[in-house]
Amino acid sequence: MKIKNLFHLLSVALVSAKAIKEEVKPELPIFNLESGFYKDSSVKLKIKTSDPKAIIYYTTDGSIPNENSTIYKKPITLRNKSFQENVLSAYKGVDPYEDFIPHEKIKKANVIRAMAKYPNKNNTVSEVVSKTYWVGMNRKKLYGELPLISLMTDPDNLFDYEKGIYIMGKDYDDWVRENPENADVVYYNKIGNFNRKGKKSEVAASLEYLPGDRRRQGFTDNVGIRIMGGVSRTFIQKSFRVTYREDYGKKNLKYEILPGNMRSDGKGPIEKYKTFNIRNGGNDFKFIVFRDHALQTLVRDRNFETQNMDLAVLYLDGEFWGVYDITEDYSDHYIENNYGIDKDNVIIIKKDKVEAGVDSDIDLFNQAMQTILSTDLSVPENYAKIGKQFDIESFAWYGAFNIYIENRDGIFQNNNWAMWRVREPVPDVLHGDGVWRMMLFDTESSAGLNRNATNYDVATVLDNALDPTSSLSDRIGSRLLVAFMKNREFKNLFINALSDMRNIDFALDKVNPLLKQLDGKVRRVMTDHFIRYGYEEYIQEGPTNHYANQFYIFKSWLNGRSTIFMDYLAKVFHFKPAVKVTVTSDSFRKGGFTVNGGKKVFTEKYKGLYFRENVLYLTAVPKKGRTFKYWEVDDCKFANPDYSVSRKYKLKQATVGVYPSKGCKVVAYFK
């Protein structure tokens, strides 16, 4: 009994000590209006606390309120600020290419940030409450179903000469002072404050998110933001990386900011984000913005990492900042959240540099690449051995994708590529085997960008990769491809991957509905987007016409590419013209099939173009409660694994190889 009483006293003492240590947070100011759109020409905003002695300070420019800010004394009348002069968008020295300033007043919202000071409580101050109000504006008419993001930060964090991360600023002047010739460097290689990287370049901000689906609740969080990207850091419209830290408030975002985003290991939806990007579309910001979004979406089922995205409209300190894509951010946390792998066991190499991991991890990567490039991969045993270090199929499909879209800024130019692996193998976890795998990002310098609608027949990426005299033959993508092409199995795989990019991933009945959907989301906003960002030549063309013309080019390019690609491959590989192969099931209620190891299970008749010289692989997939019986072919022949032709026209193997020929039809039978 005495021991029990002692424990009780100790418990009470510990709880009391904890209570003393933990200060009660001062009451937050209470707003009578929630963030959002108000159709009335004006609204009255009231701010209060339960303490009549409290002093409420507020700001309207995005800065953090302090005791020098405006004191709240009576309801604030909020009106449509779009008729007021531009402030942030009037700054020059943002883009080395052109000092574009909008020719007209852009759309604006009211941003109110407030805190309360309590004289009766030792002058303690509350945390800041931040809200955004679009007054006299119709959300549905302006933005349809697009989500909105309101970023609020002290304007000096972005535009101050010395510390502003959005401008050329002091860093540019210092850089030119060191070497006056730097002033003549091409604009996208110029250095400015916007080149600052790492945590030291991060500034505090408040982020409000209004979902496109009005039935969902949005959120407001304190976060860190920094400028992200490569060349796009120099653009007038810049991208932001958003980071959650306990220093700001929450450790992670636990919200479905990318609706329907599933884990890469297939184990349900993504439940949290440490970081995400608010991306400007990269090189596509001055054309249609969503080129990378569309291209990555079309290959989401392939065996390399892709980024999920969602188009949104951004307001920065209350000013319209254009169309962006909320985008997954590749990091050690990304792998942890997608595969359940400890982030400290993750290595990401991005363009020959350690993006995640420790400095010595580059040695692991270099050793793997050196082994691949110094090994005779025509020998099957060597090829199999390399497959235990490097995901060959991942590279084949990744390379095929870049070639199909004619990516002029990807792995075959030694730009915008990344690979990942675990440092120490993790048993029984998908991709926990320590094998290097591909990660796809920034694909927009392709598919007609900076070209015309008839440019779809230009195909130089594959030619340059395979040409030993090309200036691009020494790039990592080219070197890997040439090494692997010496192996017969890889060549067959790669040609099938190229074919299926055309037949499946970029099938026009898949491409055109997606483009229609994305265009439908943003077309109404793009006039305002180009009014905000220009450039002058697009203003002269007419912002509405400029977007329409650029969308037409993208759509025409993808539709045209499909018409010429197989003939192009036949020329490169010295094949006869491709033939149409039809694959079906005796009953799709009983089962379907996959093509060339893809994830998609076909549930209706499939037709695609393939080469007589290359084995096409098909796998039967019975439905639950059904079993596979056999494959049957007409006007084509089965192939054994060693590529010799079998005379049997019925095979019971679930996966079979077929040599295509004209009129080829393959049927899977189930029971």
C-alpha positions as CSV (number, residue, x, y, z in Angstrom):
1,M,0.0,0.0,0.0
2,K,2.8,2.4,0.8
3,I,4.5,1.6,-2.5
4,K,1.3,2.3,-4.3
5,N,0.9,5.7,-2.6
6,L,4.4,6.6,-3.4
7,F,3.9,5.8,-7.1
8,H,0.7,7.9,-7.0
9,L,2.6,10.9,-5.5
10,L,5.3,10.6,-8.1
11,S,2.8,10.5,-10.9
12,V,1.0,13.7,-9.6
13,A,4.4,15.5,-9.3
14,L,5.4,14.6,-12.8
15,V,2.1,15.7,-14.3
16,S,2.3,19.0,-12.3
17,A,5.8,19.6,-13.5
18,K,4.8,18.9,-17.1
19,A,1.9,21.3,-16.8
20,I,4.1,24.1,-15.5
21,K,6.7,23.4,-18.3
22,E,4.1,23.5,-21.0
23,E,2.8,27.0,-21.4
24,V,-0.8,27.5,-22.4
25,K,-0.8,29.0,-25.9
26,P,-2.5,32.4,-26.1
27,E,-5.9,32.4,-27.7
28,L,-5.9,32.9,-31.5
29,P,-7.9,35.8,-33.1
30,I,-11.3,34.6,-34.4
31,F,-12.4,35.7,-37.8
32,N,-16.1,35.9,-38.6
33,L,-15.5,35.0,-42.2
34,E,-13.8,31.9,-43.6
35,S,-11.4,32.1,-46.5
36,G,-13.0,31.9,-49.9
37,F,-15.0,33.6,-52.6
38,Y,-17.6,36.2,-51.9
39,K,-19.8,37.4,-54.8
40,D,-20.9,40.6,-53.0
41,S,-19.1,43.8,-53.9
42,S,-17.9,44.2,-50.3
43,V,-18.0,42.2,-47.1
44,K,-17.3,43.2,-43.4
45,L,-14.5,41.2,-41.7
46,K,-14.7,41.1,-37.9
47,I,-11.8,39.9,-35.8
48,K,-12.1,39.2,-32.0
49,T,-10.9,37.3,-29.0
50,S,-12.7,36.4,-25.8
51,D,-10.5,38.9,-23.9
52,P,-11.8,42.5,-24.2
53,K,-8.4,43.8,-23.3
54,A,-6.6,42.0,-26.1
55,I,-5.0,44.1,-28.8
56,I,-5.3,42.7,-32.3
57,Y,-2.7,43.7,-35.0
58,Y,-3.2,42.8,-38.6
59,T,-1.5,43.2,-42.1
60,T,-2.9,43.2,-45.6
61,D,0.4,42.7,-47.6
62,G,1.3,39.1,-46.5
63,S,3.8,40.2,-43.9
64,I,3.7,38.9,-40.3
65,P,1.9,41.3,-38.0
66,N,3.8,42.9,-35.1
67,E,3.2,45.7,-32.7
68,N,3.9,48.2,-35.4
69,S,1.2,46.9,-37.6
70,T,-2.3,48.2,-37.9
71,I,-4.5,47.8,-34.8
72,Y,-7.9,46.3,-35.4
73,K,-10.5,48.8,-34.1
74,K,-13.6,48.1,-36.2
75,P,-14.8,45.7,-38.9
76,I,-12.6,45.8,-42.0
77,T,-14.4,46.4,-45.3
78,L,-13.1,44.1,-48.0
79,R,-13.6,44.8,-51.7
80,N,-12.4,43.4,-55.0
81,K,-8.7,44.4,-55.0
82,S,-8.3,43.6,-58.7
83,F,-8.8,47.2,-59.5
84,Q,-5.9,48.3,-57.3
85,E,-2.4,48.8,-58.7
86,N,-0.1,45.8,-59.1
87,V,2.5,45.4,-56.4
88,L,4.6,42.2,-56.5
89,S,4.0,41.7,-60.3
90,A,5.4,45.2,-60.9
91,Y,8.9,44.2,-59.6
92,K,11.7,44.2,-62.2
93,G,14.9,42.2,-62.0
94,V,13.1,38.9,-61.7
95,D,13.8,37.4,-65.1
96,P,17.2,37.9,-66.9
97,Y,15.5,37.3,-70.2
98,E,13.0,40.1,-70.1
99,D,11.8,42.6,-67.6
100,F,8.1,42.0,-68.4
101,I,5.6,43.9,-66.4
102,P,1.8,43.2,-66.9
103,H,0.1,45.8,-69.1
104,E,-3.0,45.7,-67.0
105,K,-4.1,45.2,-63.5
106,I,-4.1,41.5,-62.6
107,K,-6.6,39.7,-60.3
108,K,-6.1,40.1,-56.6
109,A,-7.4,38.8,-53.3
110,N,-7.4,40.2,-49.8
111,V,-4.9,38.6,-47.5
112,I,-5.4,39.3,-43.8
113,R,-2.9,38.1,-41.2
114,A,-3.7,38.8,-37.6
115,M,-2.3,38.2,-34.1
116,A,-3.5,39.1,-30.6
117,K,-1.5,40.6,-27.7
118,Y,-2.8,40.1,-24.2
119,P,-1.7,42.9,-21.8
120,N,-3.4,41.0,-18.9
121,K,-1.2,38.0,-19.5
122,N,2.3,39.6,-19.5
123,N,1.8,40.9,-23.0
124,T,2.0,37.5,-24.5
125,V,1.1,37.3,-28.2
126,S,-0.8,34.6,-30.1
127,E,0.3,32.8,-33.2
128,V,-0.7,34.4,-36.5
129,V,-4.0,33.6,-38.2
130,S,-3.9,34.0,-42.0
131,K,-6.9,34.1,-44.4
132,T,-7.6,34.9,-48.0
133,Y,-10.7,36.6,-49.4
134,W,-11.7,36.9,-53.1
135,V,-14.4,39.5,-53.0
136,G,-16.7,40.4,-55.9
137,M,-15.3,37.4,-57.8
138,N,-17.1,34.2,-59.1
139,R,-14.9,31.2,-58.4
140,K,-16.7,28.8,-60.8
141,K,-16.6,31.3,-63.7
142,L,-13.0,32.2,-63.1
143,Y,-11.4,28.9,-62.2
144,G,-14.0,26.1,-62.6
145,E,-13.0,23.1,-60.6
146,L,-9.3,24.0,-60.2
147,P,-8.0,24.1,-56.6
148,L,-6.4,27.3,-55.4
149,I,-3.4,27.9,-53.3
150,S,-2.8,31.2,-51.4
151,L,0.8,31.6,-50.3
152,M,1.5,34.4,-47.8
153,T,4.9,35.5,-46.8
154,D,6.7,38.8,-46.0
155,P,7.2,40.3,-49.4
156,D,10.9,41.0,-48.4
157,N,11.4,37.3,-48.3
158,L,10.9,37.2,-52.0
159,F,11.8,40.7,-53.4
160,D,14.2,42.3,-51.0
161,Y,17.5,43.2,-52.8
162,E,19.7,41.3,-50.3
163,K,17.5,38.5,-49.0
164,G,14.7,38.1,-51.5
165,I,14.8,34.6,-53.1
166,Y,12.6,35.4,-56.1
167,I,14.9,38.0,-57.8
168,M,18.3,38.5,-59.4
169,G,19.2,40.9,-56.6
170,K,22.5,41.2,-54.8
171,D,23.9,37.8,-55.9
172,Y,23.6,38.8,-59.5
173,D,25.4,42.1,-59.0
174,D,28.1,40.5,-57.0
175,W,28.5,37.8,-59.7
176,V,28.9,40.4,-62.4
177,R,31.2,42.5,-60.3
178,E,33.5,39.5,-59.9
179,N,33.6,39.1,-63.7
180,P,32.0,41.7,-65.9
181,E,31.8,39.3,-68.8
182,N,29.1,37.4,-66.8
183,A,26.7,40.1,-67.9
184,D,26.8,38.7,-71.4
185,V,26.2,35.1,-70.4
186,V,23.0,33.5,-71.9
187,Y,20.1,34.5,-69.8
188,Y,19.3,31.0,-68.4
189,N,22.8,30.6,-67.1
190,K,22.8,33.8,-65.1
191,I,23.2,33.7,-61.4
192,G,20.9,35.5,-58.9
193,N,19.4,35.3,-55.5
194,F,17.0,32.8,-57.0
195,N,19.9,30.3,-57.3
196,R,20.2,29.9,-53.6
197,K,19.6,26.4,-52.5
198,G,19.2,24.3,-49.4
199,K,17.5,24.9,-46.1
200,K,19.3,28.3,-45.7
201,S,17.3,29.6,-48.7
202,E,14.0,28.6,-47.2
203,V,11.6,31.3,-45.9
204,A,8.6,31.0,-43.7
205,A,5.1,31.2,-45.3
206,S,1.5,30.4,-44.7
207,L,-0.2,28.2,-47.2
208,E,-3.9,28.0,-47.7
209,Y,-5.4,25.3,-49.9
210,L,-8.9,25.4,-51.3
211,P,-9.7,22.1,-53.0
212,G,-11.4,21.9,-56.4
213,D,-14.0,19.6,-55.0
214,R,-16.1,21.9,-52.8
215,R,-17.3,19.0,-50.7
216,R,-13.8,18.6,-49.3
217,Q,-12.4,20.7,-46.5
218,G,-9.3,22.7,-47.3
219,F,-6.5,23.6,-44.9
220,T,-4.1,26.4,-43.8
221,D,-0.6,25.5,-42.6
222,N,2.7,27.3,-41.8
223,V,5.4,25.9,-44.0
224,G,8.8,26.7,-45.5
225,I,9.1,27.6,-49.2
226,R,12.2,27.9,-51.4
227,I,12.7,28.4,-55.1
228,M,13.2,25.1,-57.0
229,G,14.3,23.9,-60.4
230,G,17.2,24.3,-62.8
231,V,17.0,26.7,-65.6
232,S,13.5,27.6,-64.6
233,R,14.8,29.5,-61.6
234,T,15.6,32.3,-64.0
235,F,12.0,32.5,-65.4
236,I,9.5,35.2,-64.5
237,Q,7.2,32.5,-63.1
238,K,9.2,30.4,-60.7
239,S,8.5,27.1,-58.9
240,F,8.3,26.6,-55.2
241,R,9.2,23.6,-53.0
242,V,7.0,23.5,-49.9
243,T,8.4,21.8,-46.8
244,Y,6.8,20.8,-43.6
245,R,8.8,21.1,-40.4
246,E,8.1,21.1,-36.7
247,D,9.8,24.5,-36.6
248,Y,6.8,25.8,-38.6
249,G,4.2,23.7,-37.0
250,K,3.4,20.3,-38.5
251,K,6.0,17.7,-39.2
252,N,4.1,16.4,-42.3
253,L,1.1,17.2,-44.4
254,K,-1.6,14.5,-43.7
255,Y,-4.0,15.5,-46.4
256,E,-4.9,14.2,-49.9
257,I,-3.5,17.2,-51.7
258,L,-3.1,15.0,-54.8
259,P,-6.5,13.2,-55.1
260,G,-6.2,9.5,-55.9
261,N,-2.4,9.4,-55.4
262,M,-1.5,5.8,-54.7
263,R,1.7,4.4,-53.2
264,S,4.1,3.0,-55.7
265,D,4.1,-0.3,-53.9
266,G,0.3,-0.6,-54.5
267,K,-0.5,-0.6,-50.7
268,G,-3.1,2.1,-50.7
269,P,-3.1,5.9,-50.9
270,I,-0.3,8.2,-49.9
271,E,-1.0,9.2,-46.4
272,K,1.4,12.0,-45.8
273,Y,3.8,14.4,-47.5
274,K,7.0,15.9,-46.1
275,T,7.5,18.1,-49.2
276,F,5.7,18.9,-52.4
277,N,6.3,21.2,-55.3
278,I,4.2,24.0,-56.7
279,R,5.7,23.7,-60.2
280,N,5.5,26.3,-63.0
281,G,5.5,23.7,-65.8
282,G,9.3,24.2,-66.3
283,N,10.1,25.1,-69.9
284,D,6.4,24.8,-70.7
285,F,5.3,27.8,-68.4
286,K,5.0,30.1,-71.5
287,F,3.1,27.6,-73.6
288,I,0.5,25.3,-71.9
289,V,2.0,24.5,-68.5
290,F,0.7,20.9,-68.3
291,R,2.9,19.2,-70.9
292,D,4.9,17.3,-68.3
293,H,1.7,16.5,-66.4
294,A,0.1,14.9,-69.4
295,L,3.2,13.0,-70.5
296,Q,3.9,11.5,-67.1
297,T,0.3,10.6,-66.6
298,L,0.3,8.6,-69.8
299,V,3.1,6.3,-68.5
300,R,2.1,6.1,-64.9
301,D,1.7,2.3,-65.1
302,R,5.3,1.6,-66.3
303,N,8.0,0.3,-64.1
304,F,9.8,3.6,-63.3
305,E,8.8,6.3,-60.8
306,T,6.5,9.0,-62.0
307,Q,5.2,12.1,-60.3
308,N,1.5,12.6,-59.6
309,M,0.3,16.1,-60.3
310,D,-2.8,18.3,-60.0
311,L,-3.3,21.6,-61.7
312,A,-4.0,24.6,-59.5
313,V,-4.1,28.4,-59.5
314,L,-1.7,30.2,-57.2
315,Y,-2.1,33.6,-55.5
316,L,1.0,35.1,-53.9
317,D,0.4,37.6,-51.1
318,G,-3.0,38.2,-52.7
319,E,-1.8,38.6,-56.4
320,F,-2.7,36.2,-59.1
321,W,0.4,34.2,-59.8
322,G,-0.8,31.9,-62.6
323,V,-1.4,28.3,-63.3
324,Y,0.8,25.7,-61.6
325,D,1.0,22.0,-61.1
326,I,1.1,20.6,-57.5
327,T,3.7,17.9,-58.0
328,E,5.2,15.1,-55.9
329,D,8.8,15.9,-54.8
330,Y,11.4,13.1,-55.2
331,S,13.2,12.7,-51.9
332,D,14.1,10.2,-49.3
333,H,10.7,10.9,-47.7
334,Y,9.1,10.2,-51.1
335,I,10.5,6.7,-51.1
336,E,9.6,6.1,-47.5
337,N,6.0,7.2,-48.0
338,N,5.7,5.2,-51.2
339,Y,7.4,1.9,-50.2
340,G,7.6,2.0,-46.4
341,I,11.5,2.0,-46.6
342,D,13.4,3.9,-43.9
343,K,14.4,7.2,-45.4
344,D,17.9,6.9,-44.0
345,N,18.4,3.8,-46.2
346,V,17.5,5.6,-49.4
347,I,19.9,6.8,-52.1
348,I,18.8,9.0,-54.9
349,I,21.3,10.1,-57.6
350,K,20.2,13.0,-59.7
351,K,22.4,13.9,-62.7
352,D,25.6,12.4,-61.2
353,K,25.0,14.0,-57.8
354,V,23.7,12.7,-54.5
355,E,20.1,14.0,-54.1
356,A,19.4,11.9,-51.0
357,G,21.8,9.9,-49.0
358,V,25.4,10.5,-47.9
359,D,28.2,11.8,-50.0
360,S,29.9,8.4,-50.3
361,D,26.8,7.0,-52.0
362,I,28.0,8.4,-55.3
363,D,30.7,5.8,-55.2
364,L,28.1,3.0,-55.2
365,F,26.5,4.6,-58.2
366,N,29.7,5.1,-60.1
367,Q,30.8,1.5,-59.5
368,A,27.5,0.2,-60.8
369,M,27.7,2.4,-64.0
370,Q,31.4,1.4,-64.5
371,T,30.5,-2.3,-64.2
372,I,27.7,-2.0,-66.7
373,L,29.8,-0.1,-69.2
374,S,32.9,-2.3,-68.9
375,T,31.0,-5.6,-69.2
376,D,30.3,-7.5,-72.4
377,L,26.6,-7.6,-72.2
378,S,26.2,-9.8,-75.3
379,V,27.0,-12.7,-73.0
380,P,23.7,-13.9,-71.4
381,E,25.4,-14.7,-68.0
382,N,26.8,-11.2,-67.8
383,Y,23.5,-9.6,-68.7
384,A,21.8,-11.6,-66.0
385,K,24.4,-10.6,-63.4
386,I,24.0,-6.9,-64.3
387,G,20.2,-7.3,-63.8
388,K,20.9,-7.9,-60.1
389,Q,22.4,-4.4,-59.8
390,F,20.4,-2.4,-62.3
391,D,16.7,-2.7,-63.3
392,I,17.2,-3.3,-67.0
393,E,13.5,-3.3,-67.8
394,S,13.0,0.0,-66.0
395,F,15.7,1.6,-68.1
396,A,14.3,0.1,-71.4
397,W,10.8,1.6,-70.8
398,Y,12.3,4.8,-69.5
399,G,14.5,5.2,-72.5
400,A,11.7,4.3,-74.9
401,F,9.4,7.0,-73.4
402,N,12.1,9.7,-73.8
403,I,12.6,8.6,-77.4
404,Y,8.9,8.5,-78.3
405,I,8.3,12.1,-77.0
406,E,11.6,13.3,-78.5
407,N,12.8,14.6,-75.1
408,R,15.6,17.1,-75.9
409,D,16.5,17.7,-72.2
410,G,16.5,14.2,-70.7
411,I,18.9,11.3,-70.0
412,F,20.2,11.1,-73.5
413,Q,21.5,14.7,-73.1
414,N,22.6,13.9,-69.5
415,N,19.9,16.2,-68.1
416,N,16.8,15.6,-65.9
417,W,17.4,12.0,-64.9
418,A,17.5,10.3,-61.5
419,M,18.0,6.8,-60.2
420,W,17.3,5.4,-56.7
421,R,18.0,2.3,-54.6
422,V,18.2,1.2,-51.0
423,R,21.6,1.2,-49.5
424,E,21.1,-2.0,-47.5
425,P,18.6,-4.6,-48.9
426,V,15.3,-4.8,-47.1
427,P,13.8,-8.4,-47.4
428,D,10.2,-8.8,-48.5
429,V,9.7,-5.2,-49.5
430,L,9.0,-4.2,-53.1
431,H,12.2,-2.7,-54.6
432,G,14.1,-3.3,-51.4
433,D,16.7,-5.3,-53.2
434,G,19.4,-2.7,-53.7
435,V,18.9,-2.4,-57.5
436,W,19.1,0.9,-59.3
437,R,15.8,2.1,-60.8
438,M,14.8,5.1,-62.9
439,M,12.8,8.2,-61.8
440,L,11.0,10.4,-64.3
441,F,10.6,14.1,-64.0
442,D,10.8,17.4,-66.0
443,T,9.8,15.9,-69.4
444,E,8.3,19.0,-71.0
445,S,11.2,19.9,-73.4
446,S,9.6,17.5,-75.9
447,A,6.5,16.8,-77.9
448,G,6.4,19.9,-80.0
449,L,7.7,22.4,-77.4
450,N,9.3,25.4,-79.2
451,R,8.4,23.6,-82.5
452,N,5.4,23.6,-84.9
453,A,2.5,21.2,-85.3
454,T,4.2,19.3,-88.1
455,N,7.4,18.6,-86.2
456,Y,6.3,15.2,-85.0
457,D,8.3,13.4,-87.8
458,V,11.6,14.7,-86.4
459,A,13.4,11.9,-84.5
460,T,16.9,12.7,-83.5
461,V,17.1,11.4,-79.9
462,L,17.5,7.7,-80.8
463,D,19.6,8.5,-83.8
464,N,22.1,10.5,-81.7
465,A,22.1,7.9,-78.9
466,L,23.1,5.1,-81.3
467,D,25.5,7.1,-83.4
468,P,29.1,6.9,-82.1
469,T,30.0,10.1,-84.0
470,S,27.3,12.2,-82.4
471,S,28.2,14.8,-79.9
472,L,25.7,13.2,-77.5
473,S,27.1,9.7,-77.7
474,D,29.1,10.2,-74.5
475,R,26.0,11.1,-72.4
476,I,25.0,8.6,-69.8
477,G,21.8,7.5,-71.5
478,S,23.5,6.9,-74.8
479,R,26.3,4.9,-73.2
480,L,24.0,2.7,-71.3
481,L,21.7,2.1,-74.3
482,V,24.6,1.2,-76.6
483,A,26.0,-1.2,-74.0
484,F,22.7,-2.9,-73.5
485,M,21.8,-3.1,-77.2
486,K,24.6,-5.6,-77.7
487,N,22.4,-8.1,-75.9
488,R,19.7,-9.8,-78.0
489,E,17.2,-10.1,-75.1
490,F,17.5,-6.4,-74.3
491,K,17.2,-5.4,-78.0
492,N,14.0,-7.4,-78.2
493,L,12.7,-5.8,-75.0
494,F,13.6,-2.3,-76.0
495,I,12.0,-2.5,-79.5
496,N,8.8,-3.8,-77.8
497,A,9.0,-1.0,-75.4
498,L,9.3,1.5,-78.2
499,S,6.4,-0.1,-80.0
500,D,4.2,-0.1,-77.0
501,M,4.8,3.5,-76.3
502,R,3.0,4.1,-79.6
503,N,0.5,1.2,-79.3
504,I,-0.5,1.4,-75.6
505,D,0.8,4.4,-73.6
506,F,0.3,7.0,-76.3
507,A,-2.7,5.3,-78.0
508,L,-4.9,8.1,-79.4
509,D,-8.0,6.9,-77.6
510,K,-6.0,7.5,-74.4
511,V,-4.1,10.6,-75.4
512,N,-7.0,12.7,-76.7
513,P,-9.4,12.3,-73.7
514,L,-6.6,13.2,-71.3
515,L,-5.7,16.4,-73.3
516,K,-9.4,17.3,-73.5
517,Q,-9.7,17.0,-69.7
518,L,-6.6,19.0,-68.9
519,D,-7.4,21.7,-71.5
520,G,-10.9,21.9,-70.0
521,K,-9.4,22.6,-66.6
522,V,-7.1,25.5,-67.6
523,R,-8.3,27.1,-70.8
524,R,-10.4,29.7,-68.9
525,V,-7.4,30.7,-66.8
526,M,-4.7,30.9,-69.5
527,T,-5.6,34.4,-70.8
528,D,-5.0,35.8,-67.3
529,H,-1.9,33.6,-67.1
530,F,-0.3,35.2,-70.1
531,I,-1.5,38.7,-69.1
532,R,0.4,38.2,-65.9
533,Y,3.6,36.7,-67.5
534,G,3.8,37.8,-71.1
535,Y,6.3,37.8,-72.8
536,E,5.7,40.8,-75.0
537,E,5.6,38.6,-78.1
538,Y,2.7,36.6,-76.6
539,I,0.9,39.8,-75.6
540,Q,1.1,40.9,-79.3
541,E,-0.2,37.5,-80.5
542,G,-3.0,37.8,-78.0
543,P,-2.9,35.8,-74.7
544,T,-6.0,33.7,-75.6
545,N,-4.7,33.0,-79.1
546,H,-1.3,32.1,-77.8
547,Y,-2.6,29.4,-75.5
548,A,-4.9,28.0,-78.2
549,N,-2.1,27.8,-80.7
550,Q,0.2,26.1,-78.3
551,F,-2.4,23.5,-77.2
552,Y,-3.0,22.8,-80.9
553,I,0.7,22.2,-81.5
554,F,0.9,19.8,-78.5
555,K,-2.2,17.8,-79.5
556,S,-1.2,17.7,-83.2
557,W,2.3,16.6,-82.3
558,L,1.1,13.6,-80.3
559,N,-1.5,12.6,-82.8
560,G,1.0,12.9,-85.7
561,R,3.7,11.0,-83.8
562,S,1.6,7.9,-83.8
563,T,1.4,8.0,-87.6
564,I,5.1,7.9,-88.3
565,F,6.8,6.2,-85.4
566,M,6.7,2.6,-86.5
567,D,8.0,3.4,-89.9
568,Y,10.8,5.4,-88.3
569,L,11.7,2.4,-86.1
570,A,11.7,0.1,-89.1
571,K,14.2,2.4,-90.8
572,V,16.5,2.6,-87.7
573,F,16.5,-1.2,-87.1
574,H,16.4,-2.2,-90.7
575,F,13.1,-4.1,-90.2
576,K,10.3,-4.8,-92.6
577,P,7.2,-2.6,-92.1
578,A,5.3,-3.4,-88.9
579,V,2.2,-5.5,-89.1
580,K,-1.0,-5.4,-87.1
581,V,-1.5,-8.0,-84.4
582,T,-4.8,-8.7,-82.8
583,V,-5.0,-10.2,-79.4
584,T,-8.2,-11.3,-77.7
585,S,-9.8,-13.7,-75.2
586,D,-12.4,-16.4,-75.8
587,S,-14.3,-14.7,-73.0
588,F,-13.2,-11.6,-71.2
589,R,-15.6,-12.6,-68.4
590,K,-13.1,-15.5,-67.8
591,G,-9.8,-13.7,-68.3
592,G,-7.7,-11.1,-70.1
593,F,-4.0,-10.6,-70.9
594,T,-1.0,-8.3,-70.6
595,V,1.4,-7.3,-73.4
596,N,5.1,-7.4,-73.0
597,G,5.1,-7.6,-69.2
598,G,3.0,-4.4,-68.8
599,K,0.8,-3.8,-65.8
600,K,-2.4,-3.2,-67.8
601,V,-4.7,-6.2,-68.0
602,F,-6.6,-5.9,-71.3
603,T,-10.3,-6.6,-70.9
604,E,-11.2,-6.1,-74.6
605,K,-9.8,-6.9,-78.0
606,Y,-6.4,-5.3,-78.5
607,K,-4.7,-4.3,-81.8
608,G,-1.2,-3.1,-82.1
609,L,1.6,-2.7,-84.7
610,Y,4.7,-5.0,-84.2
611,F,7.7,-6.2,-86.2
612,R,8.1,-9.6,-87.8
613,E,11.7,-9.7,-86.6
614,N,10.9,-9.1,-82.9
615,V,9.2,-11.5,-80.5
616,L,6.0,-10.2,-78.9
617,Y,5.3,-11.5,-75.4
618,L,1.8,-12.1,-74.1
619,T,0.7,-13.3,-70.6
620,A,-2.8,-14.7,-69.9
621,V,-4.5,-13.4,-66.7
622,P,-7.5,-15.5,-65.6
623,K,-10.1,-13.9,-63.4
624,K,-10.7,-15.1,-59.9
625,G,-12.2,-18.6,-59.9
626,R,-11.1,-19.2,-63.5
627,T,-8.0,-21.0,-65.0
628,F,-6.0,-20.5,-68.2
629,K,-6.3,-23.3,-70.8
630,Y,-4.1,-22.4,-73.8
631,W,-3.1,-19.8,-76.4
632,E,-4.0,-20.2,-80.0
633,V,-2.5,-18.4,-83.0
634,D,-3.6,-17.8,-86.6
635,D,-1.3,-16.4,-89.3
636,C,1.7,-16.2,-86.9
637,K,4.0,-18.5,-84.9
638,F,5.0,-19.1,-81.4
639,A,8.6,-18.6,-80.3
640,N,10.5,-20.5,-77.6
641,P,12.7,-18.5,-75.1
642,D,15.7,-19.1,-77.4
643,Y,13.8,-17.4,-80.2
644,S,13.5,-20.5,-82.4
645,V,10.1,-21.0,-84.0
646,S,7.7,-23.7,-82.6
647,R,5.5,-25.5,-85.0
648,K,2.8,-25.9,-82.4
649,Y,-0.1,-23.5,-82.8
650,K,-1.5,-24.1,-79.3
651,L,0.6,-23.6,-76.2
652,K,-0.4,-24.0,-72.6
653,Q,2.2,-21.6,-71.2
654,A,0.6,-18.6,-69.5
655,T,3.4,-16.4,-71.0
656,V,4.2,-16.9,-74.7
657,G,6.3,-15.3,-77.3
658,V,4.9,-14.7,-80.8
659,Y,6.6,-13.8,-84.1
660,P,4.1,-11.4,-85.7
661,S,3.1,-11.6,-89.4
662,K,0.4,-10.0,-91.5
663,G,-3.1,-10.9,-90.2
664,C,-1.7,-12.4,-87.0
665,K,-4.4,-13.2,-84.4
666,V,-3.8,-14.5,-80.9
667,V,-6.5,-15.9,-78.6
668,A,-6.3,-16.8,-74.9
669,Y,-8.6,-19.5,-73.8
670,F,-9.9,-19.9,-70.2
671,K,-12.2,-22.2,-68.3
